[in-house]
Amino acid sequence: MIVLMECEFFIPSATSLKDKRAVVRSMMTRTKQKFNVSAAEIDHQDVWQRTRLAFVTISSSGDAADREMAHVLRFLESNPSWECLDIQKEYL
């Protein structure tokens, strides 16, 4: 089972692309280290207070993949530097 999750975030404290990228890079690196997922910024690369990230996990069980994404989402939402605006999941 492959699960793709796209999350859009608003980063109110970012006053430049440099500020935004510091938050995004830090969270993507920590997420990839902590969970069995791949991650990429897929939209809003040139907008300094928004980002859209994609996370993908693969598992032999749909339940295991869904649990992993639930953990990722909980971790992402625990960061006070940003607010989650939208979440989309797709099962492949």
N, CA and C of each residue as an Amber inpcrd file, in Angstrom:
protein
   276
   0.8400000  -1.1700000   0.0000000   0.0000000   0.0000000   0.0000000
   0.8880000   1.2370000   0.0000000   0.5690000   2.1710000  -0.8520000
   1.2730000   3.4500000  -0.9370000   0.3060000   4.5420000  -0.4900000
   0.7520000   5.3860000   0.4190000  -0.0660000   6.5020000   0.8750000
   0.6820000   7.8000000   0.5770000  -0.0070000   8.7030000  -0.1170000
   0.5150000  10.0330000  -0.4230000  -0.2930000  11.0350000   0.3800000
   0.3980000  11.8770000   1.1250000  -0.2770000  12.9190000   1.8920000
   0.3150000  14.2630000   1.5100000  -0.5480000  15.2020000   1.1390000
  -0.1290000  16.5670000   0.8420000  -0.6700000  17.4710000   1.9370000
   0.2020000  18.3250000   2.4620000  -0.1730000  19.2430000   3.5320000
   0.2370000  20.6570000   3.1370000  -0.6770000  21.5830000   3.3060000
  -0.3720000  22.9860000   3.0490000  -0.2800000  23.7040000   4.3840000
   0.7660000  24.5220000   4.5280000   1.0190000  25.2170000   5.7740000
   1.1710000  26.7150000   5.5550000   0.7480000  27.4720000   6.5540000
   0.9460000  28.9130000   6.6180000   1.9770000  29.1630000   7.7040000
   3.0160000  29.9450000   7.3800000   4.1080000  30.2160000   8.3110000
   4.0650000  31.7040000   8.6610000   3.3160000  32.0860000   9.7010000
   3.1190000  33.5120000   9.9970000   4.3840000  34.2550000  10.4160000
   5.3410000  33.5670000  10.9940000   6.5560000  34.2320000  11.4710000
   7.5780000  34.4940000  10.3690000   7.3840000  33.9070000   9.1940000
   8.3450000  34.0710000   8.0980000   8.2250000  35.4690000   7.4980000
   9.3350000  36.1730000   7.4500000   9.3620000  37.5000000   6.8360000
  10.1740000  37.5060000   5.5470000  10.6860000  36.3430000   5.1760000
  11.4650000  36.2160000   3.9400000  11.4800000  34.7510000   3.5270000
  11.9380000  34.4960000   2.3210000  12.0790000  33.1080000   1.8680000
  13.0980000  32.3630000   2.7260000  14.1090000  33.0730000   3.1970000
  15.1280000  32.4560000   4.0530000  14.4930000  31.9470000   5.3590000
  13.6250000  32.7400000   5.9720000  12.9280000  32.3160000   7.1890000
  12.0540000  31.1000000   6.9170000  11.3190000  31.1600000   5.8230000
  10.4340000  30.0540000   5.4550000  11.2320000  28.7770000   5.2380000
  12.2930000  28.8690000   4.4660000  13.0750000  27.6700000   4.1350000
  13.7260000  27.0580000   5.3640000  14.0770000  27.8810000   6.3390000
  14.6500000  27.3440000   7.5810000  13.6290000  26.4540000   8.2870000
  12.3860000  26.9070000   8.3620000  11.3280000  26.1260000   9.0020000
  11.0380000  24.8630000   8.1950000  10.8860000  25.0160000   6.8790000
  10.5350000  23.8850000   6.0170000  11.6380000  22.8330000   6.0120000
  12.8670000  23.2470000   5.8210000  13.9770000  22.2870000   5.7970000
  14.1040000  21.5340000   7.1130000  14.0010000  22.2660000   8.2070000
  14.1190000  21.6460000   9.5210000  13.0380000  20.5760000   9.7190000
  11.8080000  20.9160000   9.4240000  10.7190000  19.9650000   9.6320000
  10.7880000  18.7880000   8.6660000  11.1580000  19.0380000   7.4140000
  11.2670000  17.9220000   6.4630000  12.3830000  16.9710000   6.8810000
  13.5160000  17.5050000   7.2890000  14.6400000  16.6620000   7.7170000
  14.2690000  15.8450000   8.9530000  13.6710000  16.4990000   9.9340000
  13.2880000  15.7980000  11.1590000  12.2280000  14.7360000  10.8860000
  11.3000000  15.0340000  10.0000000  10.2450000  14.0720000   9.6650000
  10.8300000  12.8500000   8.9750000  11.7240000  13.0680000   8.0260000
  12.3390000  11.9360000   7.3070000  13.2110000  11.0940000   8.2340000
  13.8550000  11.7270000   9.2090000  14.6880000  10.9810000  10.1500000
  13.8450000  10.1740000  11.1360000  12.7200000  10.7180000  11.5310000
  11.9050000  10.1170000  12.5820000  10.9310000   9.0580000  12.0570000
  10.4680000   9.2170000  10.8080000   9.4480000   8.3350000  10.2470000
   9.9240000   7.7330000   8.9330000   9.2650000   6.6690000   8.5240000
   9.6040000   5.9740000   7.2860000   8.8400000   6.6100000   6.1200000
   9.2450000   7.8390000   5.7570000   8.5800000   8.5720000   4.6850000
   9.6020000   9.2900000   3.8120000   9.1780000   9.6030000   2.6170000
   9.9110000  10.5140000   1.7440000   9.1350000  11.8180000   1.7330000
   9.8380000  12.9420000   1.5550000   9.1730000  14.2400000   1.6220000
   9.7550000  15.1900000   0.5820000   8.8960000  16.1100000   0.1140000
   9.3330000  17.1380000  -0.8330000   8.4030000  18.3330000  -0.7320000
   8.9630000  19.5180000  -0.9860000   8.1330000  20.7090000  -1.1080000
   7.6390000  20.7470000  -2.5460000   6.3360000  20.7600000  -2.7430000
   5.7960000  20.6190000  -4.0920000   5.0940000  21.8640000  -4.6340000
   4.9070000  22.8780000  -3.7920000   4.2440000  24.0860000  -4.2780000
   4.5950000  25.2640000  -3.3820000   4.3910000  26.4520000  -3.8930000
   4.6260000  27.7180000  -3.1810000   6.0960000  27.9250000  -2.8210000
   7.0100000  27.4610000  -3.6710000   8.4360000  27.6140000  -3.3670000
   8.8750000  29.0780000  -3.2910000   8.2050000  29.9620000  -4.0220000
   8.6060000  31.3730000  -4.0480000   7.6830000  32.2800000  -3.2330000
   6.8210000  31.6830000  -2.4160000   5.9310000  32.4450000  -1.5430000
   6.4710000  32.3120000  -0.1280000   6.6830000  33.4270000   0.5570000
   7.4180000  33.3520000   1.8070000   6.6050000  32.9790000   3.0370000
   5.2880000  32.8710000   2.9710000   4.5380000  32.4420000   4.1540000
   3.6930000  31.1930000   3.9260000   3.8460000  30.5490000   2.7900000
   3.0720000  29.3290000   2.5120000   3.9800000  28.2620000   1.9350000
   3.5880000  27.0210000   2.1900000   4.2800000  25.8940000   1.5860000
   3.3150000  24.7280000   1.4460000   3.5760000  23.8940000   0.4740000
   2.8100000  22.6580000   0.3000000   3.8300000  21.5280000   0.2380000
   3.7030000  20.6010000   1.1840000   4.6400000  19.4900000   1.2930000
   3.9260000  18.1870000   0.9630000   4.6650000  17.2610000   0.3720000
   4.1280000  15.9330000   0.0810000   4.9580000  14.9030000   0.8330000
   4.2620000  13.9320000   1.3970000   4.9010000  12.8360000   2.1220000
   4.3630000  11.5300000   1.5610000   5.2580000  10.5620000   1.3660000
   4.8660000   9.2650000   0.8090000   5.4560000   8.1730000   1.6830000
   4.6350000   7.1520000   1.9500000   5.1220000   5.9690000   2.6460000
   4.6050000   4.7290000   1.9330000   5.3460000   3.6620000   2.0490000
   4.9760000   2.3850000   1.4290000   5.0180000   1.3240000   2.5130000
   3.9920000   0.4780000   2.5260000   3.9250000  -0.5900000   3.5100000
   3.1770000  -1.7790000   2.9140000   3.4030000  -2.9420000   3.4630000
   2.6890000  -4.1260000   2.9810000   1.2420000  -4.1240000   3.4550000
   0.9480000  -3.3100000   4.4540000  -0.3960000  -3.2340000   5.0280000
  -0.9210000  -1.7970000   4.9330000  -2.1600000  -1.6700000   4.5350000
  -2.7790000  -0.3520000   4.4720000  -2.8890000   0.2920000   5.8360000
  -3.1720000  -0.5150000   6.8500000  -3.2880000   0.0070000   8.2170000
  -1.9560000   0.5620000   8.7140000  -0.8770000  -0.1410000   8.4330000
   0.4450000   0.3150000   8.8700000   0.8230000   1.6250000   8.1740000
   0.5420000   1.7290000   6.8910000   0.8470000   2.9580000   6.1510000
   0.0080000   4.1140000   6.6710000  -1.2550000   3.8520000   6.9500000
  -2.1400000   4.8960000   7.4670000  -1.6990000   5.3520000   8.8600000
  -1.2830000   4.4150000   9.7050000  -0.7750000   4.7620000  11.0430000
   0.4740000   5.6330000  10.9460000   1.3640000   5.2730000  10.0290000
   2.6010000   6.0460000   9.8570000   2.2720000   7.4850000   9.4520000
   1.3350000   7.6480000   8.5430000   0.9490000   8.9990000   8.1120000
   0.2470000   9.7590000   9.2400000  -0.5060000   9.0740000  10.0670000
  -1.1510000   9.7230000  11.2090000  -0.0900000  10.2480000  12.1810000
   0.9690000   9.4670000  12.3980000   2.0690000   9.9050000  13.2600000
   2.7790000  11.1120000  12.6560000   3.0080000  11.0680000  11.3380000
   3.6600000  12.1870000  10.6510000   2.8200000  13.4480000  10.8140000
   1.5290000  13.3400000  10.5680000   0.6460000  14.4970000  10.6640000
   0.6280000  15.0650000  12.0850000   0.5600000  14.2060000  13.0740000
   0.5780000  14.6590000  14.4710000   1.8790000  15.4090000  14.7660000
   3.0000000  14.8830000  14.2720000   4.2960000  15.5210000  14.4640000
   4.3380000  16.8940000  13.7820000   3.8620000  16.9620000  12.5400000
   3.8690000  18.2290000  11.8040000   2.9900000  19.2710000  12.4840000
   1.8360000  18.8630000  12.9430000   0.9130000  19.8040000  13.5740000
   1.3830000  20.2600000  14.9550000   2.3480000  19.5550000  15.5340000
   2.8640000  19.9430000  16.8510000   3.8420000  21.1150000  16.7750000
   4.2650000  21.4840000  15.5740000   5.2150000  22.5830000  15.4150000
   4.4740000  23.9150000  15.5210000   4.8260000  24.7610000  16.4950000
   4.1290000  26.0450000  16.6540000   4.5260000  27.0890000  15.6140000
   5.5170000  26.7990000  14.7700000   5.9810000  27.7620000  13.7640000
   5.0450000  27.8980000  12.5770000   4.1110000  26.9650000  12.4330000
   3.2160000  27.0260000  11.2770000   1.8340000  26.5060000  11.6130000
   0.8920000  26.7980000  10.7090000  -0.4900000  26.3530000  10.8590000
  -0.8510000  25.5170000   9.6420000  -1.4760000  24.3860000   9.8740000
  -1.9090000  23.5160000   8.7810000  -3.1940000  24.0730000   8.1790000
  -3.1870000  24.2940000   6.8680000  -4.3510000  24.8340000   6.1660000
  -5.1570000  23.7600000   5.4560000  -4.4810000  22.7340000   4.9460000
  -5.1580000  21.7330000   4.1310000  -4.3810000  20.4220000   4.1870000
  -5.1100000  19.3240000   4.2000000  -4.5170000  17.9850000   4.1780000
  -5.2820000  17.1580000   3.1590000  -4.5400000  16.4900000   2.2870000
  -5.1530000  15.5870000   1.3300000  -4.3870000  14.2800000   1.3470000
  -5.1260000  13.1720000   1.4090000  -4.4940000  11.8480000   1.3740000
  -4.9860000  11.0970000   0.1570000  -4.0810000  10.3220000  -0.4080000
  -4.4260000   9.4900000  -1.5470000  -3.8100000   8.1150000  -1.3290000
  -4.6090000   7.0910000  -1.5850000  -4.1510000   5.7050000  -1.4170000
  -3.9320000   5.1230000  -2.7990000  -2.7340000   4.6180000  -3.0320000
  -2.3930000   4.0740000  -4.3560000  -2.1510000   2.5830000  -4.2660000
